[in-house]
Amino acid sequence: MTAGPRGALSRFIAADGFFISAGLAFFFLVCLIPILLLGVSMVGFVLSGEEAARHVVGQLTQQFPVYQKQIGRALLGIVETRAVSGLLGTAVLVFFSTPLLSASRLILHRLLGVRGDGGVLKNLARDSAMALVLSVLLFAVSTVTWLYHWFRALAVNALPVPPGFGLGGLPLSLTLSTLMFYLAYRYVPRRRVGVGAALAGAVLASLLWEIAKQLFRLYIQEVSLYSQIYGPLGVLVAFVMFVYYSAVVFVLSGAFVAALDGRRR
């Protein structure tokens, strides 16, 4: 298999990339609320319940290029009506978050050519641990983002900063998304992927994701097709479509990782 873009495209097509991307998007939508509630419970250690919910939902909606206020209100309404308490509640949330990780691992195994599932209980334990790591990462991202905005506001008020200082949020967003994709490509598969291949795929995925966000925003703003066709449901349709676009980016970059890792082996 030729490494690089040609190898990635070949693996993507051979693995029915668009079809498995749709499956991954479905599992993301199914597991979205349990993952959000896990993040809220984690951030709730340092903030009140309501503040934690707003903070976590705000961090998630910032990743969507359009309809951020509408999506944020809908998710916040769902999260605030659910209460999580104790170890049992946390264990239930972790369990219902694992299908997304299982689907991600299955897709990466298909791209990497890994055979065998490793056992149901072992995979469940691994996915549960990854779900907890994901909630900790969400807490860390929320903290870093809050510190960045606090420092930027302080600098704007106290220092003679240039007019384009606010653009510094883009490098931060790319850095955090690269870290997220790197952890997924490196540690989700049962067979450990090389550092170089995982990092290259993570950088590609973060760049493609940022480009997809900008193009999707431009499309919604200029064409506004969803609102005209679906009316009040346009926000929901746009949300689902962007989740699907994000899944395609993840799978395509995963195929790139598999192509590079295949050359290494």
N, C-alpha and C positions, 0 to 999 in steps of 0.2 A: 504494500500500500504506500503510495507516494505521500510523503509528509507535507505539511503545509496546507494552503487553501484547497488545492485539488483533492488531497487526501481527506480533508475535513468534509468537503462537499460530497465526495463519494460515500463516506461513512454515513453522512446525514441522510442521503437518499436511500442507501441500502437499508437503513434502520427505520424507514418510514418516518422521517423526522417530523413532518407536519402533523402526522397522526398522533405520535407519542407526545408531541408538544401540547396537543389538545387534551390528552389525558392528564398531563402534568398540571395544566391550567385548571382542570376540573378538581384535582386533589387540592390545589392551592385554595380554591374557593371553599371547599368543604372544610379544610383545616384552618381557615383564616381566623375565625372567632376563637377557637381554643388557643391558638398561638398568641393572639392579641391579649386574651385573658391571662396567659402565662406571663407575658411582658408586663401587664398591669400589676400583677401580684409581685413581680420582681422589683419594679420601680416603686411599688407601694411601701417598700422597706424604708425609703427615705422621703417619700411624699405621701400626702393623704390620698385616700382612695380616688376621690374625684380628680385631684390634680394629676395623679398617676395615669388615670384613664385618658385625660385630655392630652397629656404629654406623649404617651405611646401612640395614640391614634393620630396625633399631629405629626409624629415622625413618619408614620406609614403613609399618610395622605400626601406628604411632601414628595413622595416618590412617583405620584401620579401627575401627569402633565396638565390635566384639565379637570374641571369639576371638583376641585379639592374641597371646597366648603361643603358641597352637597354630599360627597362621599364621607367626609369627616363627620357630618351630623348624623348620617345613617349609621355608621359604625359606632359612634359614641353612644347613640341611643340603644344599640344592642348590648354594648359592653356594660353600660351603667345599669341595665336591668338584671344583670347576672351577678351573683355574689359567690366568691370563692373563699373558702376558709379551711384551714387545717391541711394536714398531709394528704388526707383522702381526696379532698377537692383538687389539690395539685396533681396527685397521681392520675385522677380522671382526665384532667386537662392534658397531661403528658401523653396518656394513652391515645386520646383522640387527635393529638398532633402528629403521631407517628406515621399515618398513611402518606403524608406529603414526603417525608424522608424515605419511606419505603419505595415510593414511586420514583423519587430521584435516584436512589441507588439502583433500581431495576433498569432505568434508562441508561445510566452510566455504565452498568455492566453490559448492556446490549451494545453500546458504542465501543467499549473496551474489549469486548469478546470474552468476558469473564463468564465461566459456566459454574453452575451450582449456586444454591441460595444460602448455604451456611447454616441452615436450621431455623425454624420459626422462633423459638425462644431466644436464641442468640441474636437474631436480627431485631427482635422486639426490644431486648435489652440495649442493643447498640443504638437503635432509633430513639429510645427513651432518653438515653444519655445525650444524644445529639439535640433532642428537643430542649433539654435543660440548658445545653450550651447555647442554643439559639436564643433562648430567653435572656441568658446572661449577656450575650452579644448585643441584643436589643437594648438592654440596660446600659451597656457600655457606649453604644452609639448615641443613645439619648443624652448621656452625660457629656460626651465629647462635643456633640452638637450644641448643647446648652452652653458649655464653656466657650465655644467658638463665638456664638452670638453675643455672649456677655462681653468677651474681649473685644469684639468688633464694635459694639456699642460704646464701650469705654474708650476705645481708640478714636472713634469718630468725634466724641465729645471733648476729649482731652488733647488730641494730637492733630497736627496739620496733615491729614492723610489725603492722598490723591482721590479724584472723583471716582475712579474705577475700583476703589478698595472693596466694595461690596461684591465684586466678581470672585473674590476669594472663596466663596461657597462652592464653586464648581470643582476646584481641586480637592476640597474636603469630601464632596459627594463622590467623586471618582475614587478617592482613596478608600473610603468606607465600602463602596460597592465592590472594589477589587478585593478587599479583605474578605468580604462575604462570599464571593465566587471562589476565591482561592480555598477557603475552608471546605466548601462544598466539593470541589473537584479533587482536593487532596485527601479528605478524610471520610467522605460518604461512601465511596466504593470499598468493597471488601479487599481488593487488591490495591496496595498503595501506589499511587501515581507519583512520578518523579516531580521534584520541586520545580524544575524549570518548565516542564510541560504544564503543570497546574498553574504556575504564575503567569505564563504566556496566555493560557486560556482565560484566566481571570481578568487580565488586562484587556484582552479582546472583548470579553463579555461586558465589562464595565463601559468600554467605549461604544460598543454597539447599543447598549442599553440607553446610554445618554443620547446618542443620535436618534434612537427610536422615540425617546420621550419628546425631543424637540420636533421631530417630524410629525408625531401624533398630535402635539399641541398645535402646530401649524395647520394640519389637516382639519382639526376640529374648528379652529378659529376662522379659517378661510372658507371651508365648505359647509360646515355645520350640518352634515347630512343626517346624523343620528337624531337630532331634535326635530327635524322636519318629518322624518319617517316614523319615529317611535314616540314622539311627543314627550310626556312625562317620564317614559321609560328610557329616554335617550341616555340619561346618566348611567343607568344600570348597564345598558348595552355597551357604552363606551368603556366602562370599568372592566367588563368581561373581556372585551376585545384587547384592551391594553394588557391584561393579565396573559392573554394568549400570545401577544407579541413578545412579552417578556419571557414566556416559556420557550418560544422559538429561539430567542437569543441564547438562553441557557443551553438548549440542546445543540444548537449549531456550534457554540463555543466548546461544548463538551466533545463534539466530534473532532474539533481542532485539537483538543487535549489528547484524545485517543490517537489521532494521527501522529502527533509528536511523540507520545509515549510508545507507540508501536515502533517507531524508528529507533528509539533508545534500546528497545528489547531486541 
